[in-house]
Amino acid sequence: MNISITDTGSGIANKLAEVLGATVNGRFIYIPPNKGGGYITGFSWGDELRMMIRNYYLKEALHIERTNILAKGQTDIIFQLSGIFPSIDPYADGDRTAERANMVICKHTVSSVMSMPSDTNFASITIAVSRSYLNALFDGLKHPIVTSILKGDDDFIYESAVSAAIIDTAGCFLRQVVPESLENQFYKLKCKEILCYAIGLLMQREALAPSLMHIQDVKAIYSIKLQLQSNLAQAPDIAALARNAHMSQPKLRKMFRQAFGRTVFDYYQFLRMQESARLLKEKHLSVKEVGYQLGFSNLSHFARVFQMYYGLTPKKFSAS
C-alpha cells in the first residue's frame, strides 16, 4: 500500500491510524486484526518534545511518502530508535522478521520516507525534540557532531547501533511502572535519558567536523545502504557504488562514514554479523549454513569475525 501524508510538525500517528482504520482508545491506537496487530502510542509535551512508540506488525507492506511542512522557525530534530522491544507475539517469531536494531538522528525535514515491509515486527521509539530544547540540555558539549546538531543549518543524518542502556530504558515504556497520574513526567524523564544516551554514542565517534550534506547526498547514501543490505553475500564494489550514486569515490567514502560512523566495508561486515546472529537464533540454521549463505568460503574466518563482534563463536552463540 502506497500513501502520502503531510506532517505539519505534530507527527503522523493519527493520520496513520486513519489510513489503517485503527481503533483509538485513550493514547493507544490499536492496529485492526485484518491489517496486523499491536499498537501505536505516545506523549506530547508541547512544541518542545514529543514521543511516539510503534509496537506492531502489518499484514500488507506500507510505503509512506511524507511531506514535512513545519512552522516558521520550527527546527525539530528526530531521534528514531528501531528494533528495541521484544516481539509483541513471541509465538509468531518464526513467521515474522524482527526490525533491525539501530538509531537514526536527523532533521525533521530529512525524514521524508517510511517503508514498512509486511510481516515485520516494528519496535521503535521516535522522539521529536526542538533544537532550543536540545540546546538547553546539551549546550556546551565540545564535539563537532553534537555542535552540528545543535547549531548547524545544513541537513544531516547520523546512524549508529543502539546501546544496552537504550534498550533497558526503552523497556520502561512497555511497562506500567508508575501510577497513571505520574506517567506524563516519568516518560518525559525517560525520553531525556534516551537523548543523553544517544548523544553519548555520537560523542564516541572521531571528533572531525562534518562535511556539508544535501538531501540528495542523504538519499544516495541510503540507497547504498540498501544495496549492501540486499546482497550480504557479496563484498561491496566501491567503484560501482560510486557510479550508481553519481559520486566520486572519496566523497562516497566520506559521506558514508559521516552518516554511519563506519567505512563502507566495516558497515557491510556489521550487517553480515547482525544477519548471521539472526539466522542462528531465530531461524536455527547451522553455523555452516549461515557462513555459506553470507558468502564466507572459510568457516574458520567466519567464526573469527563473528567472535570479534559478539565475544562468542557462532556455535556457542547459537547454543547460549
C-alpha positions in Angstrom: 0.0 0.0 0.0 1.4 3.4 -1.0 0.1 6.5 0.7 1.1 10.2 1.1 0.8 12.1 4.4 1.5 15.7 5.1 3.1 16.3 8.5 2.7 19.9 9.8 5.0 19.2 12.8 2.7 17.4 15.1 3.6 13.9 13.9 1.8 11.3 11.8 0.3 8.8 14.3 -3.3 10.0 14.0 -3.1 10.2 10.2 -1.5 6.7 10.0 -4.4 5.4 12.3 -6.9 6.9 9.9 -5.3 5.2 6.9 -5.2 1.8 8.7 -8.7 2.1 10.1 -7.2 1.7 13.6 -9.1 1.8 16.8 -8.3 4.7 19.2 -8.5 4.1 22.9 -7.1 6.9 25.0 -3.4 7.4 24.0 -3.3 4.0 22.3 -4.0 3.4 18.6 -4.7 -0.4 18.0 -4.0 -1.9 14.6 -7.1 -3.8 13.5 -6.8 -7.6 13.2 -7.4 -7.6 9.4 -4.4 -5.3 9.0 -2.0 -6.8 11.5 -1.6 -6.4 15.3 -0.1 -4.3 18.0 -0.4 -0.6 18.7 0.9 3.0 18.4 1.1 5.2 21.4 2.9 8.3 22.6 3.1 11.5 24.6 3.4 15.2 23.7 4.9 17.9 25.9 4.0 20.9 23.7 6.3 22.0 20.9 9.5 21.1 22.7 9.2 17.4 23.0 7.1 14.6 21.5 7.4 10.8 21.6 5.8 8.0 19.5 6.0 4.3 20.2 5.4 1.8 17.4 5.0 -1.8 18.5 3.1 -3.6 15.8 3.2 -5.6 12.6 1.3 -5.3 9.3 0.0 -8.0 7.0 0.5 -5.7 4.0 3.6 -3.7 3.2 3.1 0.1 3.7 5.2 2.8 2.0 4.6 6.4 3.2 5.8 9.4 1.3 5.8 12.1 3.9 5.8 15.8 3.1 7.1 17.9 6.1 5.6 21.4 6.4 7.0 22.9 9.6 6.0 26.2 11.1 8.4 29.1 10.6 11.3 28.8 13.0 10.4 25.1 13.9 13.7 23.1 13.7 12.8 19.8 15.2 15.4 17.0 15.4 14.3 13.4 15.1 15.8 10.6 17.2 14.4 7.2 15.8 15.4 4.1 17.7 14.3 0.9 16.0 14.2 -2.8 16.9 14.5 -2.1 20.7 11.5 -4.1 22.0 10.8 -7.8 22.3 8.2 -9.3 19.9 4.6 -8.4 20.7 3.8 -12.1 19.9 6.8 -14.4 20.7 5.0 -17.4 19.4 4.9 -15.9 15.9 8.6 -15.1 15.6 9.2 -17.8 13.1 6.6 -16.2 10.7 7.8 -12.6 11.1 11.1 -10.7 10.7 12.5 -8.6 13.5 13.2 -5.0 12.8 16.9 -4.2 12.7 18.2 -2.5 15.9 19.6 0.9 15.1 19.4 4.6 15.8 18.9 7.4 13.3 19.3 11.1 14.2 18.3 13.7 11.6 16.5 17.0 11.0 12.7 16.7 10.8 12.8 17.8 7.1 15.1 14.9 6.2 12.7 12.2 7.5 10.5 12.0 4.4 10.1 8.3 3.5 8.9 5.4 5.7 8.9 1.8 4.4 7.1 -0.8 6.5 7.5 -4.3 5.0 4.8 -6.9 5.7 5.2 -9.5 8.5 7.9 -7.4 10.3 7.8 -6.6 14.0 8.2 -2.9 14.3 9.5 -2.0 17.7 10.6 1.6 17.7 10.6 4.9 19.7 10.7 8.1 17.8 11.4 11.3 19.7 10.9 14.7 18.1 12.7 17.5 20.0 13.0 21.2 19.3 16.5 22.4 18.8 16.1 25.0 21.5 15.2 22.3 24.0 18.2 20.2 22.9 20.4 23.2 23.4 19.1 23.7 26.9 20.1 20.1 27.6 23.4 19.8 25.8 24.8 23.3 25.0 28.5 23.5 26.0 29.4 20.0 24.8 32.6 20.2 22.8 32.2 17.7 20.0 31.8 18.7 16.3 29.0 16.3 15.6 27.0 17.4 18.6 27.6 21.0 17.5 26.3 20.3 14.0 23.1 19.0 15.5 22.7 21.9 18.0 23.8 24.8 15.8 24.1 23.9 12.2 21.7 24.9 9.5 22.6 22.2 7.0 20.7 18.9 6.6 22.3 16.0 8.4 21.8 12.3 9.3 23.7 10.1 11.7 23.1 6.4 12.2 24.5 4.1 14.8 23.9 0.9 16.7 21.8 1.1 19.8 23.3 0.5 23.3 22.2 -1.9 26.0 21.4 1.2 28.2 19.0 2.5 25.5 17.3 -0.9 25.2 16.9 -1.1 29.0 15.4 2.4 29.2 13.1 1.7 26.3 11.7 -1.3 28.1 10.2 1.0 30.7 7.8 2.4 28.0 6.2 -1.1 27.7 5.5 -1.5 31.5 3.2 0.4 33.8 5.9 1.2 36.3 4.3 4.3 37.9 0.8 5.4 38.8 -1.1 6.8 35.8 -1.0 10.3 37.4 2.8 10.2 37.2 3.1 8.8 33.6 3.5 12.2 31.9 6.5 13.3 34.0 8.0 9.8 34.2 8.1 9.3 30.4 9.4 12.7 29.8 12.3 11.9 32.1 12.9 8.6 30.2 12.9 10.5 26.9 15.6 12.8 28.2 17.5 9.8 29.4 17.4 8.3 25.9 18.6 11.6 24.4 21.6 11.5 26.8 22.5 8.0 25.8 22.1 8.9 22.1 24.3 12.0 22.3 26.8 10.0 24.2 27.0 7.4 21.4 27.7 10.2 18.9 30.4 11.6 21.1 32.3 8.3 20.9 32.9 9.0 17.2 36.1 10.6 15.9 35.9 14.3 16.6 36.0 15.5 13.0 34.0 18.4 11.6 31.1 17.1 9.5 31.0 18.0 5.8 28.1 19.7 4.1 25.4 17.1 3.3 22.5 17.9 0.9 19.3 15.9 0.9 20.4 14.3 -2.4 23.5 13.1 -0.6 21.3 11.6 2.1 19.2 9.7 -0.4 22.3 8.4 -2.2 23.9 7.2 1.0 20.8 5.4 2.0 20.5 3.9 -1.5 24.0 2.5 -1.0 23.0 1.1 2.5 20.0 -0.6 0.9 22.3 -2.2 -1.8 24.6 -3.5 1.0 21.6 -5.0 2.9 20.2 -6.6 -0.2 23.4 -8.5 -1.1 25.2 -9.6 2.1 27.0 -12.5 0.4 28.9 -10.2 -2.0 31.6 -7.7 -0.8 30.9 -4.1 -1.9 32.4 -2.7 -5.0 33.1 0.9 -4.1 33.7 2.0 -7.7 30.3 0.6 -8.8 28.5 2.1 -5.8 30.0 5.5 -6.5 29.0 5.4 -10.2 25.4 4.4 -9.3 25.3 7.2 -6.7 26.8 9.8 -9.1 29.5 10.5 -6.5 33.3 10.4 -6.6 34.7 7.5 -4.5 36.3 9.9 -2.0 33.0 11.7 -1.5 31.1 8.4 -1.1 33.6 7.1 1.5 33.5 10.4 3.4 29.7 10.8 3.4 29.1 7.2 4.3 31.4 7.3 7.2 29.9 10.6 8.4 26.4 9.1 8.3 27.1 5.7 9.8 30.3 6.1 11.7 31.9 3.2 9.8 33.6 2.6 6.5 31.5 1.0 3.7 33.2 -2.4 4.2 33.0 -2.2 8.0 29.3 -1.4 7.8 28.8 -4.3 5.3 30.6 -6.6 7.8 28.5 -5.3 10.6 25.3 -6.1 8.6 26.6 -9.6 7.9 27.2 -10.2 11.6 23.7 -8.9 12.5 22.1 -11.2 10.0 24.2 -14.2 11.0 23.2 -13.7 14.6 19.5 -13.6 13.5 19.8 -16.7 11.3 21.5 -18.6 14.2 19.0 -17.6 16.8 15.7 -17.1 15.0 16.0 -19.5 12.1 18.1 -22.1 13.9 20.4 -22.6 10.9 23.7 -24.4 11.4 27.0 -22.5 11.6 27.9 -24.0 8.2 24.6 -22.9 6.6 24.9 -19.4 7.9 28.5 -18.9 6.9 28.0 -20.1 3.3 24.7 -18.2 3.0 26.5 -14.9 3.9 29.4 -15.5 1.5 32.1 -16.9 3.8 34.0 -19.6 1.9 36.2 -20.2 5.0 34.2 -21.1 8.1 37.1 -20.5 10.4 37.3 -16.9 9.2 33.6 -16.6 9.7 33.9 -17.8 13.3 36.8 -15.3 14.0 34.9 -12.4 12.6 31.7 -13.4 14.5 33.6 -13.7 17.7 35.1 -10.2 17.3 31.5 -8.8 17.3 29.7 -11.0 19.8 32.5 -12.3 22.1 31.4 -15.9 21.3 32.0 -18.3 18.5 28.9 -18.8 16.3 28.4 -22.3 17.8 28.5 -21.1 21.4 26.3 -18.1 20.5 23.7 -20.5 18.9 23.7 -22.7 22.0 23.6 -19.9 24.6 
